[in-house]
Amino acid sequence: MESARREWKKNVDDEFEGNPCMLIAHGETKESDPMKFKGRTHSGLLIQDGIPGNEADKYVILTTTGSYPHQVLTRCNFAGKKSWRMHSDNVAWGLVVRDESHMEISKDNQQFVILRKLNEGLDDRFHPRIFCVTGTPLSDMLRALEPWVMALRGKMAERFEWRADSVLRDIDEEWFREVETSFQQLKKLGFGSDKYKTDARALAEKTGPFLKEFMIRHNATTKIFGKVLVDLPPQEYRDINCGIISSQTDNFRVNETSLRKRCREKFRKRWDAWKTAGGPPEKEPKPTLKEILDSCKNQRIITNVPALYDLDGQGKVDLTWAQISEKEWHVNPKASPYYKNIRPLYYSSSKLQEIAKIQTMLQGEKHGIDHQQEGLVIMSENPVMVFIIHCMYLWKKWKIATITSNLPLPDRAAMIRRFMNEIDHKTGELYPPEERENTIQGPIRILAAGYNLHRSRVVVLTEPAIKHTNEQQAAMRVRRISQTATKTPVSTLVPTDRLSPDFSHDRSHNHIIGLTNIPGAPSGSYSCGMRAILAEFETGLAYSARVALVWIWWNCMREASQGEGANSEDTIDDNKEQGSQRRVRQGARTRSAGDLGHEGR
């Protein structure tokens, strides 16, 4: 068995020319399969072999029916140390192509075909190359992949030639026979011919007006590299998908027949209608991304969003790295996922409009020194928030600094000082502009512990939500926590119709703005102060968040805050001194009384 596995790995390494591959199957297989390890699934292959952290970007991951990326890389050997947790920080995903039809029992798998094609068609822009093709049948997606790759890369993928003497023949003859049969059927459709390439090129050109942007989103423990058609109504969005991504309720199974009959006809009709009308139909004006970014100028960002992606000027994803939160993997793949499907940006246009309104309203207020704009803190799982973060990062050419629990406290403090544009303790001068941190990303507990939000001039945008059954308990907690921050000016946007009667605020310090028409805001969602938000996150009550927008302004006036801080510190010192004096006097009285009692005896 060991020799068979080593031989297979050697053949695969030769096949992909320097890009090592791992074949990971999920579920029970035949006992005669040499890749099986004592009742475990094929994920045991990586448990024994392991992938060093500095070599993980060299591996091309091949998966068969039902495999998930988190199962493939959950127990890798990173940096020579075996770990039983997901080391998402060390995994740089290159590209994940997924089909939800893996839910169905099928062996019509074409991972090798698609992987080979993507490996040849894409250049080093997606380096490191980790292609994880999961859950098939994917043979019918080959026709859809070529125009998708061409639209993404702007060129036709290299011609793919299938080798009949596949290295998998000796591993799983039955699987290979089905793969080869499917490929022969695909060849009958003219795959690889000039006519096929011409049709694919024409189809990709027609999809251009509808191609708004690419994004990766989380669904059932897997990353999907999908297409967002923001200009299409919901019904047409489900129909016109070009075989890349379908509706949230349907499977992602796409075949060549449906692509021809449904997608091509829909595209042709809409394309002809646009040509006749001279352009796309007029729609209601929506806030452009530039308008939103203009309202966010000179703002700093701190976020706990688990995955960050870069966008180039064309609105396409330039995936350089992605961090996956560990908690996102705790999902039952065959049940309703804990994290629901994130809708495309088309469905979130109302939220963008709401954000633009809030930005405009807050722009009228003057805060900070010389009316400088405050920093922006975004803590959200919402795709719109993530999209704005990426675009702001791209627009301002900002770099992202990640604070982790492994970072030493001095380094963490130095990073925060750079973010706050404070004086370097070593040099006694301000950090140069090129060394300042504009965006900080990390777990919320670490951010709360390492970053004094109550002493910074920042804006916090988050999505806290409290379950209805826990309203009274949460209200008492928030009220108790808010009492410790009465000297902090707070401006909060909350739905006021669900506030508990005993949920009172000191209006001399905390200014509350009621906003009852927040799109999708759940009943009972409210918050007061950053400490309250942290309490909600720490207690796990905020993971059912939807769209409750909370803006918090901390220390709007430095002189006032410093004056209050100094006065408060002086008061504390005076209280300590007075308390110590009282204790001294009380001790003296006690000792004198004891002496008198001793003399009396």
Secondary structure by P-SEA (a helix, b strand, c coil): caaaaaaaaaaaaaaaccbbbbbbbcccccccccccccccccccccccccccccccccbbbbbcccccccccccccccccccccccccccccccbbbbbcccccccccccaaaaaaaaaaacccccccbbbbbcccccccaaaaaaaaaaaaccccccbbbbbcccccccccaaaaaaaaaaaaaaaaaccccaaaaaaaaaaaaaacccccbbbbbbcccccccccccccccaaaaacccccccccccccccccaaaaaccaaaaaaaaaaaaaaacccccccccccaaaaaaaaccbbbbbcccbbbbbcccccccccbbbbbccccccccccccccccccccccaaaaaaaaaaaaaaaaaccccccccbbbbbbbcccaaaaaaaaaaaaaacbbbbbbcccccaaaaaaaaaaaacccccccccccccccccccccccaaaaaacccccccccccbbbbbbcccaaaaaaaaaaaaaaaccccbbbbbccccccccccccccccbbbbbbccccccccccccccaaaaaaaaaaccccccccbbbbbbccccaaaaaaaaaaaaaaaaaaaaaaaaaaaaaaaaaaaaaaaaaaac
